Amino acid sequence: MSEHEWQLVQLGRALSQVARPYGCDDVLPDEVQASLWQLGVPCSEKTSREELIARLWARKRSLLLTMQPGWGGPGVTPPSAA
């Protein structure tokens, strides 16, 4: 597994942990915050889940774009949305 693929797996795990249903006043568990810091996504108890999800998806999108082959021009089918 390449480094990019490993990062995508880690980002997917982090997204699933952050996006889980929680009460309005619940803070992220310490282990989730620690995993986000390891991914280079600093956060605290005051960081909103919406902000974290947006930042994680932005990282995931940029990784996906670097992994996709570029479009070869006319005569070549452009990549589809994933």
trRosetta pair geometry for C-beta under 8 A, 3 or more apart (Angstrom, degrees):
i j d omega theta_ij theta_ji phi_ij phi_ji
1 5 4.7 -123 -172 91 88 127
1 6 5.4 110 128 -60 116 86
1 9 7.7 -1 180 -14 147 138
2 5 4.6 96 55 8 78 102
2 6 7.0 -140 97 -6 41 87
3 6 5.6 -55 -148 36 31 113
3 7 6.4 33 153 -19 65 105
4 7 5.7 -54 -149 36 32 112
4 8 6.5 35 151 -22 64 103
4 63 5.6 164 -160 -167 94 102
4 66 6.6 -139 -125 91 142 113
4 67 5.4 167 139 -76 147 113
5 8 5.6 -51 -151 32 34 114
5 9 6.7 37 150 -20 64 101
5 67 7.8 105 -66 -115 71 147
6 9 5.7 -51 -153 32 34 113
6 10 6.5 31 150 -16 65 106
7 10 5.6 -55 -147 39 34 111
7 11 6.1 35 154 -20 67 106
7 39 7.8 120 -150 -139 83 94
7 63 5.8 -152 101 -121 121 152
8 11 5.7 -53 -143 38 30 111
8 12 6.3 35 155 -21 63 105
8 60 6.5 92 -130 -138 74 84
8 63 5.7 -168 -74 120 89 142
8 64 7.2 94 -108 -69 124 78
8 67 7.9 -22 -50 -23 138 155
9 12 5.7 -55 -151 35 29 113
9 13 6.6 30 152 -18 63 104
10 13 5.7 -52 -150 35 33 112
10 14 6.4 32 153 -17 65 106
10 35 7.7 -158 -170 180 96 104
10 39 5.9 176 136 -96 121 112
11 14 5.6 -54 -146 38 33 111
11 15 6.2 36 154 -22 66 105
11 39 6.7 125 -86 -148 69 142
11 56 5.7 157 -162 -170 92 92
11 59 5.9 -155 -118 100 137 113
11 60 4.7 172 136 -81 147 97
11 63 7.2 175 0 21 155 149
12 15 5.7 -52 -146 34 30 112
12 16 6.5 28 156 -17 63 105
12 60 7.4 100 -63 -115 66 134
13 16 5.9 -58 -151 36 30 108
13 17 6.4 27 153 -17 65 107
13 35 7.4 -89 112 167 111 147
14 17 5.7 -57 -149 37 33 110
14 18 6.1 23 158 -13 68 110
14 32 7.5 124 -141 -160 71 81
14 35 5.8 -166 -97 124 96 114
14 36 5.9 119 -148 -88 127 73
14 39 5.9 -42 -54 -20 158 160
14 41 7.4 117 173 35 155 146
14 56 5.7 -155 105 -127 115 138
15 18 6.0 -60 -141 42 29 104
15 19 5.7 12 166 -8 67 119
15 53 6.7 83 -137 -130 82 76
15 56 5.1 174 -80 130 88 143
15 57 7.1 87 -108 -65 128 73
15 60 7.3 -6 -47 -42 138 147
16 19 6.2 -60 -130 46 24 102
16 20 6.8 50 160 -51 58 90
17 20 6.2 -34 -160 -7 28 114
17 32 4.8 -173 148 -122 131 113
17 35 7.1 66 48 66 162 143
18 28 6.9 -21 -114 -111 76 123
18 32 6.7 146 -74 -180 68 129
18 36 7.6 78 -68 -78 122 124
18 49 5.6 162 174 -148 92 89
18 52 5.0 -134 -154 113 149 128
18 53 5.8 -172 115 -72 127 79
18 56 6.7 164 33 -9 150 153
19 49 7.3 135 -94 175 43 117
19 53 5.9 85 -78 -103 94 122
22 26 4.1 -121 169 71 113 136
22 49 7.4 165 40 -63 125 151
23 26 4.3 105 56 -23 84 108
27 45 4.4 -22 -139 -145 139 90
28 32 4.6 -115 177 86 104 124
28 33 5.1 127 105 -56 120 88
28 36 7.7 8 151 -6 159 139
28 43 6.9 23 37 124 152 136
28 45 7.3 -153 35 -115 80 51
28 47 7.7 -20 1 69 130 99
28 49 7.5 147 -65 -87 103 88
28 52 7.8 76 -64 -33 146 170
29 32 4.8 92 62 6 81 103
29 33 7.2 -150 96 -4 42 87
30 33 5.6 -56 -149 38 34 111
30 34 6.2 36 153 -22 68 105
31 34 5.5 -49 -145 35 34 115
31 35 6.5 34 154 -19 64 102
32 35 5.8 -53 -149 35 33 109
32 36 6.5 34 151 -19 64 104
33 36 5.7 -55 -151 35 33 113
33 37 6.5 34 152 -20 66 103
33 43 5.7 -131 -135 82 85 105
33 44 7.6 54 -141 -116 132 24
34 37 5.7 -52 -150 34 33 112
34 38 6.5 35 151 -20 64 104
35 38 5.5 -51 -150 34 36 115
35 39 6.6 32 151 -16 64 105
36 39 5.7 -58 -152 39 34 109
36 41 4.3 -78 -178 80 88 105
36 42 7.5 136 128 -105 101 9
36 43 5.1 0 111 15 147 124
36 52 6.8 -48 -128 -147 146 121
37 40 7.7 52 -179 -70 33 16
37 41 7.0 -102 -77 66 26 56
37 42 6.1 48 -111 -105 77 54
37 43 7.2 -122 -61 29 76 78
39 56 7.9 28 123 -114 152 91
39 59 7.6 107 159 129 115 169
41 52 6.8 92 159 -143 132 84
41 55 5.7 136 -137 120 115 130
41 56 6.5 -1 -97 -76 162 79
41 59 7.4 -96 -71 -23 115 151
43 47 4.0 -102 -153 38 89 158
43 52 5.9 20 -99 -93 143 117
44 47 5.4 120 46 -16 58 97
47 51 5.8 -114 -176 75 83 127
47 52 5.9 86 139 -54 115 103
48 51 4.5 96 64 4 88 101
48 52 7.0 -157 96 -4 48 85
49 52 5.6 -57 -148 40 36 111
49 53 6.1 37 155 -21 70 105
50 53 5.9 -54 -145 36 28 110
50 54 6.4 28 155 -18 62 107
51 54 5.8 -57 -150 37 29 111
51 55 6.4 25 155 -16 65 108
52 55 5.8 -58 -147 39 31 108
52 56 6.1 29 156 -18 67 108
53 56 5.8 -55 -143 39 29 110
53 57 6.2 27 158 -16 65 108
54 57 6.0 -57 -145 39 27 108
54 58 6.3 31 155 -23 62 107
55 58 5.7 -52 -147 33 31 114
55 59 6.6 31 154 -16 63 104
56 59 5.8 -55 -153 36 32 110
56 60 6.3 31 151 -19 66 107
57 60 5.4 -54 -143 38 35 112
57 61 6.1 38 156 -22 67 104
58 61 5.9 -51 -146 35 29 111
58 62 6.5 26 156 -17 62 106
59 62 5.9 -58 -149 37 29 108
59 63 6.4 28 154 -17 65 107
60 63 5.8 -56 -151 37 31 111
60 64 6.3 32 153 -20 65 107
61 64 5.7 -56 -147 37 31 112
61 65 6.3 31 155 -20 65 105
62 65 5.7 -52 -148 34 32 112
62 66 6.6 30 154 -18 63 104
63 66 5.9 -58 -151 35 33 108
63 67 6.4 25 154 -16 66 111
64 67 5.8 -63 -149 39 31 109
64 68 6.5 32 156 -27 67 106
64 82 6.8 -141 -174 58 139 140
65 68 6.0 -51 -144 26 32 110
68 79 5.5 44 -176 -123 130 171
69 79 7.3 156 66 -65 72 126
71 76 6.4 157 -174 97 68 116
71 78 4.7 -6 -118 -121 128 79
71 79 6.4 -119 -75 -2 88 85
72 75 7.5 -68 104 79 105 83
72 76 3.6 59 63 13 107 169
73 76 6.0 71 59 25 50 113
